[in-house]
């Protein structure tokens, strides 16, 4: 098999361990999130170098809204700042910036920044950088099912199309519609869970778990995950 065919099209990362990384250094949790942004930058650069076309990152889950208010506020602030600071880099490197999740829970100023950043990078194709913000897998499946049900209720002639719908057709109603499912999902910090992430989309993803905490996950660690992926034999339930 050609070497390049072993490069995953879509790598997705559950970034975990920022708080523990900071604690190990006797610092506030926020310090871990700040270094976590450096890991986002390092992995984005490495993804481009390796020819990965989609890099998606679980930046903030629906469950994360239950964290202390000041941590939520500082995390959101950090993400706005990173987005504004990185916009020239996105433009220079041809990165299309996409935010997916329950954006109705984000405040207006953050939504406005996101729309601007998405609009200004919409034409780029070098790398799609997808940030999952206020996201959960169950939310995504539920919003897709609701949309489909409402569409069908509004147009009774669509009933047959709903009966005939296959998994590919349903996928188009998910927030990730049009984005290929992740080939590789990485989770840092030693936790061995999917934590309500891409529940539908992970059906055939290869999973890579590492004890490395997210702030320590830079280009070399990203490459190690790609090397492990290249060794996997993907069969999609079939016999080879
Ligand atoms: C998990 O560590 C990390 C998060 C919930 C936030 C991740 C967000 C960033 C690194 C900023 C992303 C920035 C951009 C631009 C996308 P944790 O706090 O759960 O750590 P712990 O498990 O050790 O407590």
Boltz pocket constraint, residues with backbone or C-beta under 6 A from the ligand:
constraints:
  - pocket:
      binder: B
      contacts: [[A, 15], [A, 16], [A, 17], [A, 18], [A, 19], [A, 20], [A, 21], [A, 32], [A, 33], [A, 36], [A, 37], [A, 40], [A, 57], [A, 58], [A, 59], [A, 60], [A, 64], [A, 75], [A, 78], [A, 79], [A, 82], [A, 83], [A, 131], [A, 189]]
      max_distance: 6.0
